[in-house]
Amino acid sequence: MEIIKEGDYILISTAGRRYFTKVEVGKSFSTKTGSIKLAELIGKPFGIFYNSHFVFKPNLEDIILHGIKRGTQIVYPKESFFIGLKLGIKNGMKVFECGTGSGALTLIFSQLVGENGIVYTYEISEKFLKQAKKNFERFGIYNNVKFFLKDISEGIDEKDFDSAFLDVREPKNFIKLVYDILKPSASLGIIVPTTNQISETLPVLKEYFSDIEVLEILQRYYKVVPERIRPEDRMVAHTGFLIFGRKFITEF
């Protein structure tokens, strides 16, 4: 049984709402169903029902949606976990990312490659990179991410990556560059917000990658009321189009 300690992050669930906060002595947390003195939670187990609130240990999805501070639009969990699956990321891999943003996807890559892997992430904005580093310091588990304040057009310092992901404005301009630093058969993932960007990207992508897929992921929750099961009135619909391909070689 894991016990709540001072400084732990917790997820508070009540009246169909979720709240993310840090356990600090002398502070309280209030919702529509009441108030909790956070110090009173210290020494109690995660999962406790306390003063009309459920107190849980946050998982990675909770951290991304409720915990990290955003300077940019994040890659939502509905895409990010699928991206990790499609790129085949696992413990010990070497992964390249361009477009760090707030670092939400970087956190997922970090946990997937584990303590034996490494993530190289490039960001052109100093402001966004500083925020991503702060988020990683708060929520990162492994010391396995190398942050670079760098424009990808200036080149990539490393090579022999197991997979790569691009979240940039004009990915078509960097496909050959990424191709050169990937191992044969390695996967490339790209996210773009508009269909015209897909049209611009595909002709270049097909020169260097095969097994190409384009998709989007829609997520719809249902009301958890046994007497009237139906979809929620609102949903997270389009947040981005995903493009995937695998590097092929013609000479060996």
C-alpha positions as CSV (number, residue, x, y, z in Angstrom):
1,M,0.0,0.0,0.0
2,E,1.5,3.3,-1.1
3,I,1.2,6.2,1.4
4,I,0.8,9.9,0.5
5,K,3.8,12.0,1.4
6,E,4.4,15.7,1.6
7,G,5.3,17.0,-1.9
8,D,3.4,14.2,-3.7
9,Y,1.1,15.1,-6.6
10,I,-2.4,13.8,-6.2
11,L,-5.5,13.6,-8.4
12,I,-8.7,14.6,-6.6
13,S,-12.0,13.3,-8.1
14,T,-15.4,14.5,-7.0
15,A,-18.8,15.2,-8.6
16,G,-17.6,14.1,-12.0
17,R,-14.6,16.5,-12.0
18,R,-10.8,15.8,-11.7
19,Y,-8.3,18.2,-10.0
20,F,-4.6,17.9,-9.9
21,T,-2.6,19.4,-7.0
22,K,0.5,19.0,-4.8
23,V,0.3,18.0,-1.1
24,E,1.7,20.9,0.8
25,V,1.5,21.6,4.5
26,G,-0.6,24.7,5.3
27,K,-2.6,24.6,2.1
28,S,-6.2,23.6,1.4
29,F,-8.0,22.5,-1.7
30,S,-11.6,23.4,-2.2
31,T,-14.2,22.1,-4.6
32,K,-18.0,22.3,-4.9
33,T,-18.3,19.3,-2.5
34,G,-16.1,20.7,0.2
35,S,-12.6,21.5,1.3
36,I,-9.5,19.3,2.2
37,K,-6.6,20.4,4.3
38,L,-3.8,18.8,2.3
39,A,-1.6,18.1,5.3
40,E,-4.4,15.8,6.6
41,L,-3.7,13.4,3.7
42,I,-0.1,12.8,4.7
43,G,0.3,9.2,5.9
44,K,-3.0,8.1,4.3
45,P,-3.0,5.6,1.4
46,F,-3.7,6.6,-2.2
47,G,-7.2,5.7,-3.3
48,I,-8.8,6.9,-0.1
49,F,-12.3,8.5,0.0
50,Y,-11.8,11.5,2.3
51,N,-14.2,14.4,3.0
52,S,-16.4,13.6,0.0
53,H,-13.3,13.4,-2.3
54,F,-11.5,10.5,-3.9
55,V,-7.8,10.9,-3.7
56,F,-5.8,8.9,-6.3
57,K,-2.2,8.6,-7.4
58,P,-1.9,10.4,-10.9
59,N,-1.1,8.3,-13.9
60,L,0.8,9.6,-16.9
61,E,-2.5,10.6,-18.6
62,D,-3.5,12.6,-15.6
63,I,-0.1,14.4,-15.6
64,I,-0.4,15.3,-19.2
65,L,-4.0,16.5,-19.1
66,H,-4.0,18.2,-15.7
67,G,-0.4,18.5,-14.4
68,I,2.0,19.9,-17.0
69,K,2.1,23.6,-17.7
70,R,1.5,24.4,-21.4
71,G,3.1,26.9,-23.5
72,T,1.8,25.3,-26.7
73,Q,-0.9,23.0,-27.9
74,I,0.0,19.5,-26.5
75,V,-0.3,16.2,-28.3
76,Y,-3.3,14.7,-26.6
77,P,-3.1,11.3,-24.9
78,K,-5.5,9.9,-27.5
79,E,-2.7,10.5,-30.0
80,S,0.4,10.3,-27.9
81,F,0.0,6.8,-26.6
82,F,-0.9,5.5,-30.1
83,I,2.2,7.3,-31.5
84,G,4.3,5.3,-29.0
85,L,2.7,2.1,-30.2
86,K,3.0,2.8,-33.9
87,L,6.7,3.9,-33.5
88,G,7.3,0.6,-31.7
89,I,9.1,2.4,-28.8
90,K,10.4,0.2,-26.1
91,N,13.0,0.0,-23.3
92,G,16.5,0.8,-24.5
93,M,15.6,2.6,-27.7
94,K,17.1,5.8,-29.1
95,V,14.4,8.2,-30.2
96,F,14.5,11.5,-32.0
97,E,11.8,14.2,-31.5
98,C,11.5,17.6,-33.1
99,G,9.0,20.1,-31.7
100,T,9.3,19.6,-28.0
101,G,6.6,22.1,-27.2
102,S,5.5,21.7,-23.6
103,G,7.1,18.3,-23.4
104,A,4.0,16.1,-23.0
105,L,5.0,13.6,-25.7
106,T,8.6,13.8,-24.5
107,L,7.5,12.5,-21.1
108,I,5.8,9.5,-22.8
109,F,8.8,8.8,-24.9
110,S,11.0,9.0,-21.8
111,Q,9.0,6.4,-19.9
112,L,8.7,4.1,-22.9
113,V,12.5,4.0,-23.6
114,G,13.1,3.6,-19.9
115,E,16.4,3.9,-18.0
116,N,18.3,2.1,-20.7
117,G,17.1,4.3,-23.6
118,I,17.5,7.9,-24.6
119,V,15.4,10.7,-26.2
120,Y,16.9,13.5,-28.2
121,T,14.4,16.4,-28.5
122,Y,14.8,19.6,-30.5
123,E,12.9,22.8,-30.0
124,I,13.4,26.2,-31.7
125,S,11.7,28.3,-29.1
126,E,13.8,29.0,-25.9
127,K,10.6,29.9,-24.0
128,F,8.9,26.6,-24.9
129,L,12.1,24.6,-24.2
130,K,12.4,26.1,-20.7
131,Q,8.8,25.1,-19.9
132,A,9.4,21.6,-21.2
133,K,12.5,21.2,-19.0
134,K,10.5,22.4,-16.0
135,N,7.7,19.9,-16.7
136,F,10.3,17.1,-17.1
137,E,12.0,18.1,-13.8
138,R,8.6,17.9,-12.1
139,F,7.3,14.7,-13.6
140,G,10.1,12.8,-15.4
141,I,11.1,9.4,-13.9
142,Y,14.3,8.8,-15.8
143,N,17.3,10.9,-16.6
144,N,17.2,10.0,-20.2
145,V,16.2,13.1,-22.2
146,K,18.6,15.4,-24.0
147,F,17.1,18.8,-24.7
148,F,18.4,20.9,-27.6
149,L,17.6,24.5,-28.4
150,K,18.1,24.1,-32.1
151,D,16.5,24.6,-35.5
152,I,16.4,21.2,-37.2
153,S,17.3,22.8,-40.5
154,E,20.8,23.3,-39.0
155,G,21.2,19.5,-38.9
156,I,20.9,16.7,-36.4
157,D,23.9,15.9,-34.3
158,E,23.3,12.2,-33.8
159,K,22.3,9.3,-36.0
160,D,21.2,5.6,-35.8
161,F,17.9,6.4,-34.2
162,D,15.3,3.6,-33.7
163,S,12.4,5.9,-34.4
164,A,11.6,9.6,-34.9
165,F,8.7,12.0,-34.6
166,L,8.1,15.4,-36.1
167,D,5.7,18.1,-34.8
168,V,6.8,21.0,-37.0
169,R,5.1,23.5,-39.3
170,E,6.4,22.1,-42.6
171,P,7.5,18.5,-42.1
172,K,8.1,18.0,-45.8
173,N,11.3,20.1,-45.5
174,F,12.9,17.7,-43.0
175,I,11.9,14.3,-44.2
176,K,15.2,13.6,-46.0
177,L,17.1,14.9,-43.0
178,V,15.3,12.5,-40.7
179,Y,15.6,9.7,-43.1
180,D,19.4,10.0,-42.9
181,I,19.5,9.6,-39.1
182,L,17.2,6.6,-38.9
183,K,18.1,3.0,-38.9
184,P,16.7,0.9,-41.8
185,S,13.1,-0.2,-41.2
186,A,12.8,2.5,-38.4
187,S,9.4,4.3,-38.1
188,L,8.8,8.0,-38.6
189,G,5.7,9.7,-37.2
190,I,4.4,13.1,-38.1
191,I,1.5,15.2,-36.7
192,V,-0.1,18.1,-38.7
193,P,-3.4,20.0,-38.0
194,T,-4.6,20.4,-41.6
195,T,-5.3,18.2,-44.7
196,N,-3.4,20.5,-47.0
197,Q,-0.3,19.7,-44.9
198,I,-0.9,16.0,-45.5
199,S,-1.1,16.7,-49.3
200,E,2.2,18.6,-49.1
201,T,4.0,15.9,-47.0
202,L,3.0,12.7,-48.7
203,P,4.8,13.1,-52.1
204,V,8.2,13.7,-50.3
205,L,7.5,11.0,-47.7
206,K,6.9,8.4,-50.4
207,E,10.4,9.0,-51.8
208,Y,12.0,7.7,-48.6
209,F,9.4,5.8,-46.6
210,S,6.9,3.0,-47.3
211,D,4.0,1.3,-45.4
212,I,2.5,4.8,-45.1
213,E,-0.6,5.5,-43.1
214,V,-2.7,8.6,-42.5
215,L,-5.3,8.7,-39.7
216,E,-7.0,10.8,-37.0
217,I,-8.3,9.6,-33.7
218,L,-11.6,10.7,-32.3
219,Q,-12.5,10.1,-28.6
220,R,-16.0,10.0,-27.2
221,Y,-16.9,9.3,-23.6
222,Y,-20.2,8.0,-22.3
223,K,-22.2,9.1,-19.3
224,V,-21.7,6.6,-16.5
225,V,-25.3,6.6,-15.4
226,P,-26.8,3.1,-15.6
227,E,-30.3,4.3,-16.1
228,R,-29.4,6.5,-19.2
229,I,-26.3,5.4,-20.9
230,R,-25.5,7.8,-23.7
231,P,-22.6,9.8,-25.1
232,E,-21.3,12.9,-23.2
233,D,-22.5,16.2,-24.6
234,R,-19.0,17.2,-25.5
235,M,-16.0,15.4,-26.9
236,V,-12.4,15.8,-27.9
237,A,-12.6,15.4,-31.6
238,H,-10.0,16.6,-34.2
239,T,-6.7,17.6,-32.6
240,G,-4.4,16.5,-35.4
241,F,-3.7,14.2,-38.3
242,L,-1.1,11.5,-37.9
243,I,1.2,10.2,-40.6
244,F,3.4,7.2,-40.3
245,G,6.0,5.5,-42.5
246,R,8.9,3.1,-42.3
247,K,12.3,3.7,-43.8
248,F,13.3,1.5,-46.7
249,I,16.7,1.2,-48.4
250,T,17.6,0.2,-51.9
251,E,21.3,-0.3,-51.4
252,F,23.0,-2.6,-48.9
